[in-house]
Amino acid sequence: MARPHGHGTRLASYDFGATTVFACGLDQRFSYCAYVPEAYDEHGSDSWPLAVIVHGTERGMQAYRDGFADFAERHGVIVLAPLFPVGITEPGDLSSYKLMRAGPLHYDAVLLAMIAEMQAKYRVAGDRVLMYGFSGGGHFTHRFLYLHPDRLLGASIGAPGVVTLLDFDHDWWVGVRNFEAVFGKKLDLDAIRRVPVHMLVGGDDTQTWEITIEPGNAWWMPGAGIAGANRQDRMRSLRRSLEAQGVAVQQDTIPGVGHDDRTMLDAVKRFFADVLTDRRKAA
């Protein structure tokens, strides 16, 4: 049964708790689901922070949504989990979303449209969101930070296989020297510095089979190897490049864990909780 909402829309039972899956109005090739805490009152006046959890190459959006449900209930946060399906630009395309753009397709704009839909449906607090992504989602998260720092309350970057350094000696995707030419906007270092940044990686996350880029690879370009051979090296390189530009970074390296974040999500939740606490104190 549909129920009236304070925004003028009508919410149904599938709009609460672990929601159903919705097509994105901007581009219906993409979809998302959400988690809306039990305490959300459609007739209320309070606003709710939004956390965006970006899947990796496995596309486990519902698992991530469910994995943050306890955090959502405990801290009064709505969770948005987008889906960027395989095969969008060509059959078998696994990774174009990780680089934000694929020709005329702007993955960042798709996500911003999803956020706007959530804002239209629920009382979302402001335009800034928390964001976490692991592996392929970690690709997306740190590049989204470069593109839209003004839309982030905090960014948690989980073990991306390939990183874009905040480096002005190399072109995109290795660095950001030609950022404005690629994206049509200047890189706003001051805004990036204002975003709390967290990094997460397993201490045993050292395999390279999926992330080695050699001549002949579609991602190959000069400088492709400068960040190091494995995810440990690349996380260190990314952190150094951020800190060299004045970005404060905290990192959790979890001993005994490989490339699997299922046992590491508590570190992300602690980071998110700290960001929300600092935000409330500032308010």
N, C-alpha and C positions, 0 to 999 in steps of 0.2 A: 504494500500500500504506500503510495506516495505521500510525503509529508512536506508541509510548507517550510521554507527556510528564510532566514532573515535577509538573505541577499536577493530574494525575489524568485529564486529557482525553487524547484521542488525535489527533495531528496527521497530516495527509496531505500529499502533495507540494504540493498547491495552497495549503497554509498557509505556504509558504516562498518567499523571493524576491518577485517580483511576484505577489501572490496573486490568486485569483479574487475575484469579487464576492459579498459576503454580505448577506443581508437582516438588518436590525436586529430583534432579538427583541422589543424594546419596541413597535415599530410597523413592520410589514413593508412599508409604503409607502416606507421609506427604506432605503438600503443603503450599503455602504462596501467599499473594497478597502484593501490594505496593502502595504507593502514590508518584508520581514524579511531582514536581512543574512545573507550566507552564513556568517558566523562564529557566528550564533546556534546554541547547543547546547542542544537540548531536555533533555538530561540534566545540564546544568550548574547552577550556583548563582548566577551573576552576574545582576544586574538591568540592564534596558535603558531609557534614556529614551525617551519617546514624543513624536513631533512630529505635530501635527494640521494638515493643509493643507486649507483650505476654498476650494472653487471659487467662481468668479464666476458671472454670469448665464449664461455659456456652458456651465456644468456639466461642465467638463473634468477630472473627478476623476482619471481614469487618467493623463492627461498630467501632472498635478501630482504624482501618486505617482511616476511615472517620472522627473520632473524633479528629485526629491529623492533618487533612489536612490543617486547617487554620494555625497551627503552622508551618507546612512544607512550606507553601507559604510565611509566614511572615519572616521566619528565613533562608530560603534556605537550607532545610533539606529534604532528601529522607526518607520515612517511610517504614519499612518492618514489616508485620504482619504475623507471622507463624501460622499454624494450626496443632495441635497435636490431631487427632481425638480420640473419644471414642472407646474402644474395640480393642486397638492395641495388648495388651499382652494376653487378654482373653475377652470373651463377657462381656460387661458392665464395663470394666476397665475405670474409670474416672480419675485416679490420678497418674498413674505411671510416667507421664512426670514431675510431681512436684518434684520428688526425683532424677532427672537427669539420673538415670540408672535403667534398668530393665533387669537383666541378661546380655546378650550380646548387648542389645540395649542401645546406648548412645545418649540420647536426646540432650545433649550439642553438640555432633558431628553433629547431624542433623541440628541444628541451625547454627553452624559454616559453614556447607556446603551451606545453604541458603545464608548466608552472602557472601560467596565466589562467588556464582552465581550472586549476585547483584554487586559485585566488577568487575566481568568479563563483565557485561552488561553496567554498568554506571561508571562514574568517581567518585567513592566513596573515601572520604578523609581518607586515612590511614586504619589501622586495628582495631582501637578502635571505639566502638559504644556507643550511649546512649541507655539505656534500662529501660523500665517501665513495670511492671506487677502488676495486682490487683488480690487479692484473690489467686486462683490457680496460676496466673501469678506472684504474689508476692512470693509464694513458689519458683517458678523457678528462679526469679531474684536474690534473696539473695543467693541461692545455686550456681547459675552461677557465682556470685561475688566471692565465695570461690574458685571455680574451675578455673576461667579464668579472674582474675583481670586485666591481661595484655591486655584484649580485650575490656575493658570498659572505656569510657570517663566519665560516671556517671551512677549511679544505683538508681532508684526510686522504693522503695519497698512498695507496697500498700496492707496493711491489710491481710497478709497471715494467714490462720486459724491455721496452724501448723508451728512452726519455728525451725530451726536448730541454736542453740546458738554457738557462737564462744567460746566454752567451751571445755577444755582439760581433763575434768574429766568424760565425758560420750562419748559413741560410737555414730557413725552415725546411725540414723538421728538426735538424740537428741543433740549430740555434735559433736566434730571433733577429738576426741582422736585417732581414727583409720583411719583418713582421707587417709593417704598414702596407707594403706592396701586396702581400698575400691577403690580408684581411681588411684593408681599406680603413684602418684606424690605427692610431699610435698606441704603442705599448705604454701603459700607465704604471710606471714603477712605484710611484707614491701610493696609488690605490692598492697595488699588490702587497706593499709593505704593511698595509693596514689589516690584512687578512691573516688571522692565526692559521698556521700551517702545521700539519702533523704528518709524519711518515711512518709506515708500518711495513715490516718485512720479517719473515721467518728466518731464524738464524741458520737453518740448513737449506735455504732457498738459493741453490748454487747451480742448478742445471741450466744448460745453455742451448739445448737442442731446438727450442722453439724461438729463440730470440737472436740467433746469430745472423747477421746481415752481411752478405758477401756480394761482390760484383755479380750481376745477373739477377739478384733479388729485386723485386719491384720497389722496395724501399731504399735500395742502395743509392747513396750520394756521397760526395766527398765529406769526410769527417764522421761517417757512420759509426766508426768504432771508437771515437774519442772518449766516450763515457765509461768504457771498460767492457769486460767480457760477459759478466753475469749480473744478476739483479743486485747482489751486494755492492758490486763496483758501481753500478749505474745509480743506485740510490745514494751512494756517497757522493758521486759526481753531481747529481741533481741538487743535493743538499748544499754542497760547497758553492755551486753556482747561484743558488738562492741567497745564501748567507753573504756572499761577496757583494750582492746588490742590496744588502740591508734588510733582508727578509728573515724574520725570526722563525726558526724551525725547531720543533721537538720531535724526537724519533723514538719509536718502540721497536726493538729487535727482539723477537720472542725466541728463546733458545729451544732447540729440538724440533722446530717446525719447518717444513718445506714450503712448497708453493701451494698453500691451502690456508685460507683465512678463517675457516669455521671455528677454530679454537682461539682466534685472536680478536674477535669482534669486541670483546670487553674493553680492549685498549681504545678502540674507536669511540665507544660509548662514553668512556671516561673523558676523552678529549671533547666530545660534543657537550657533555654535561658541564665541563669547565668553561667552554665558550659561552654557554647559556647563562651560567652563573655570573661571569664577567659582564655580559650584556645587561643582565638585570641590575647589577650594581651600578653600572654606568647610567642606566635609565633613572 
